[in-house]
Amino acid sequence: MKKIHAVVTPILLGVCGVASASGVYIGADIALGNKTALETQGTSFDETNEVGLGALAGYNFTITPMFDLGVEAEYRTIGEADFDIGSKYQSSGAFYGINLRPKYTLSTGAFAAAVIGVGQMEMKLSNNFTSETNSGMAYQLGVEGGYAFDSGIDLVIGYRFTEASDIEGIEFGVNGIYGGARYNF
């Protein structure tokens, strides 16, 4: 039994060589190829967004040497999308909320993470004659993968879906791919 421990322990410690650490992190994302969907009075519309940007700050809690749980505050702009709802409208907006980010890191530095969040989505609909901004509670779900460098920088790419169930009788959803970076202090 002692021989097994003598062999297994160094292997496990070696596997956990690039393990995550508890601490503060900050990050930024750029949303590419996002789509905004809206539904009003039984009619659905789906259009591609312009580029959106996001910023976040959080804290990682180490659960095991290879698994940590991030709790983060996020602010994200939702790029403009053009809709034809009887007349031409533009939508734009923002999401701000709190996310849980469980992350599993391999010994190579590669990682996989999930994003589960709740917050507020603010959407602006405007045309040549009127502009209206409303907000409502929203949730988001996502997955991401990336690489954690020894320098404390993480590079990520992911897919995220955010939905506000009812903003003044309109359901909004935004989904798509994003890329970004995190710096772990």
SENUSE-164710 format. One record per residue: residue in one letter; z negated, y negated, x of N, C-alpha, C, O in turn. Coordinates in steps of 0.1 Angstrom, whole numbers, plus 5000, padded with zeros to 4 digits. Atoms other than C-alpha are relative to their C-alpha. Layout:
# residues N
aZYXZYXZYXZYX ...
This chain:
# residues 185
m500050125008500050005000500049875009500749785006 k500050114991499249765029501349975006501749865009 k498750014994502649835044500949934990501849844994 i499150065010504349735011499749855000500649764999 h500450145001502349405010500549935013500949815012 a499650064987503149345047501649975000502049875006 v498550025000506949375039500349904988501249814990 v499650085012507049215004499549855001500349774997 t500650144999504848905011501049915008501349805003 p499150094993507148755038501449984993501949874993 i498750015008510248835016499849904989500649814987 l500250095011508748654986499849865005500349764999 l500250144994507648355008501349955005501649835003 g498750044996511148345022500949964989501649864989 v499250025012512748354988499649864994500449794988 c500550135006510548054978500149885010499449785008 g499950104990511547845008500449864995499949775001 v499650135005513247564989499349984986499949914978 a500750015013510747574961499749854997499749765005 s500350145005510147264940498649965002497750055004 a501350054998507147044944499649914989500549844983 s500450105010505046844920500249865005500149845017 g499950144996505646474920500949924992501649974982 v499250105008507446164907501450025004501750045016 y498550004997511246154905500649894991500149854981 i499250105007513745894894501550055000501850135009 g498649955000517445944885500949914992500549824985 a499050075007520645814872501150104996501450195004 d498949925005523445974852501249924996501149804992 i498850075006527045884842500650114991500950224995 a499549915011528446034810501549995000502149884999 l498649994999532046144813500550094989500050204988 g499449915010534146284784499150024988499250124982 n500849995012531546224757500849984988501849904988 k499450025013532446234721498949964990497850014991 t500950045011530746054692500650054987501750044984 a499649965013530846214658499149934990497949914992 l500850065010529746034627500450064986501650094984 e499749955013529546144591499449904990498249874991 t500550095011529245914561500750034987501950054987 q499549975014529745974524500950125000501950124993 g499349875000530946334531501250005009501950105009 t498850014991533646224556499550005014498649935018 s500449994986533446314593501149945009502349945006 f499150064990534946134622499550045014498350055016 d500349954986535046244659500949935010502149955009 e499250084991536246014687499450015014498250035016 t500450004987536046004725499349875004499849765000 n500750124996533645754741500549955014501150025021 e499850054986534045524771498850055008497950125002 v501049954991531745594800498649944996498549834992 g501450045003527945584794499250025012499550105021 l500949994988525145534819498650034996498249994984 g501449965003521545664820499149985012499649995023 a501150014989518345604840498850084995498550074983 l501249935004515245814840498950005011499349985023 a501149984991511845854856499150104994498950114982 g500949895005509546154854499150055011499050005022 y501049934992506946384869500350154999500350204988 n499949865000507446744879498750075002497950035011 f501349924999504546984874500550145005501350214998 t499749864995504847304895499350104992498050104991 i500549895008504347614874499850125009498850185010 t499949894990505347874900500749945012501349835011 p499350054988506847824935501549974997502149895003 m498650025003510347844919500349944987501449914983 f499850065014509747694884499149884999497949895002 d500850115003508647354875500449944986501549974981 l499750075013508447144843499949855002498949805006 g499950154999509546784844499749944986500249994976 v500250085012508346534818500649865004500149805014 e499350124996510646224818500249914989500349954977 a499650115009511345894801501449975003501849965015 e498650034997515045824797500549894991500149874980 y499250105007517245534787501550035003501850045015 r498649974998520945604781500949924991500649914979 t499050075009523845394769501050104996501350195003 i498949915006526445554747501249915000501349814993 g498850084999529845424756500749984987500550064977 e499350035012532045264730501050104995501750165004 a499049915005534145474707500749924988500049854981 d499350075011536845344682500350104989500750214991 f499849925013537045474646500849934990500949814990 d499350065011539345424617499450054988499750164983 i500749965013537145434586500549904989499849824984 g499450095010539445264562500549875008501649825004 s499650104991539644984588499450035014498750135015 k500349974986539144974626498549965003498149855000 y501450034996535445004638499850055014500550145019 q500549964987533845034672498550044999497849974992 s501449974999530645214678499550005014500350035023 s500749994987528245184707498550024998498150004986 g501449995003524645244712499250045013499650035024 a500949964989521745374733499050104994498750114982 f501149905003519145654733498949975010499149965022 y501250014991515645614747499050104994498750104982 g500949905004513145894746499350075011499350035023 i500849924991510946154762500650145001500950204990 n499449864999512346484776499150095008498350055016 l500649904992510946804788501250075008502250095002 r498949944992513046954817499550115008499150105020 p500349894992512147304827501150045010502350045006 k499049984990513847384860499650125009498550145013 y500149884992514347714879500849985013502049965012 t499350024988515247674916500050125009499050195011 l499849894991516647944938499749965015499649855018 s500350024986515847984975501149925007500949855017 t498850074994519347844983500049854997500749775003 g500150145004518447514966500849984987500649874980 a499350015013520747574936498950024989497950094990 f500950005011518947524903500750004986501949954985 a499650015014519347554865498949944992497749974995 a501050075008517547334840500449994986501649994983 a499850045014517247264803499549864998498649825005 v500550145004516746924787499750014985500650044977 i500450005014514846904754499249874998498249845004 g500650135002514046564741500049944986500749994977 v500150075013513146334712499849865003499249825013 g500150154998513445964709500649924989500649974977 q499350095009515245684692501449975004501749955016 m498650034997518945634689500449874992500149864981 e499550135007520345284682501550005001502150025011 m498550005001523945264670500549874994499949824985 k499450125005526044954665501450034995502250095003 l498649995006529144964642500549864998499849784991 s499550135001531344664643501550004998502250105002 n498550025001534844544633500249855002499349785006 n499750144998536544204633499249914991499149794994 f500750085010534444084603498550015000497849924996 t501449985001531044234606499550095011500250165018 s500749914990528544404630498650034994497949954990 e501349955004525544614621499450095010500150185014 t500749914991522944774643498850064993498049994987 n501149935006520545034631499550115010500250155019 s500549894991518345294647499250104992498850084980 g500849895007516645624638499650105010500050105022 m500549904991514845914653501150105004502050134995 a499049914995516946144674499450115009498350105014 y500549894991516646474693501250035010502450005006 q499049964991518646604723499750135006498650175009 l500149874993519346944739501150005010502249955008 g499049994990521147014771499750105010498650165011 v500249914989521647234801500749935012501649865011 e499450054988522347144837499850095011498950175011 g500149924987522847294871500249905011500749795009 g499950094989522747144905499550065013499350185014 y500549964987521547154940498949915005499149785004 a501150084994518247034955500050005015499950115021 f500050014986518546914990498649985006497749934999 d501350024993515646915015499549865001498449835002 s500350154999515846535016499349954988498949834988 g500650055013514446514980501149964990500749924979 i498950035010517846444964500550124993500850224999 d499449905008519146654936501349954994501349834989 l498850045007522746644924500150094988499950214989 v499949935013523346754888501349984993501949884994 i498950015010526046824863499550084988498950184989 g500549935012525346914827500749964988501749894988 y499550025013526146914791498849974991497850034991 r501150045009524046734765500549964986501649914984 f499750035014524046704727498849924995497749964995 t501050095006522146414710500449974986501649944983 e499650035014521946364673498949924993497749954995 a500950085009520346114649500350044986501550034982 s499749945013520046274615500449904989501249934980 d499750095010520145964594499749855004498549815005 i500250144997520745604604500749924989502049914989 e499550075011521245404572501250084993502250024990 g499049925008523145694555501150065009502050125004 i499049954991525245774586499350105010498350065016 e500449904990524746084608500849985012502049995012 f499350024987525546024645499650115009498550165009 g500249904989525946284672500949965012502049925010 v499250034988527046234708499850135009498750175011 n500149894991527846524731501049995011502049935010 g499050004989529546584764499450025014498250065015 i500349974986529446624802499549885007499949775004 y500550114992527446414826499750055014499650175016 g500449974987526746404863499049905005499049794999 g500950104996524046244882499250045013499650145019 a500849984988521446234910498549974996498249884988 r501450025002517646254911499449985015499950045024 y500750014987515346144940498550044997497949974989 n501449955001512046334943499249945011499449965023 f500850064990509346134961499050105006498250065014 
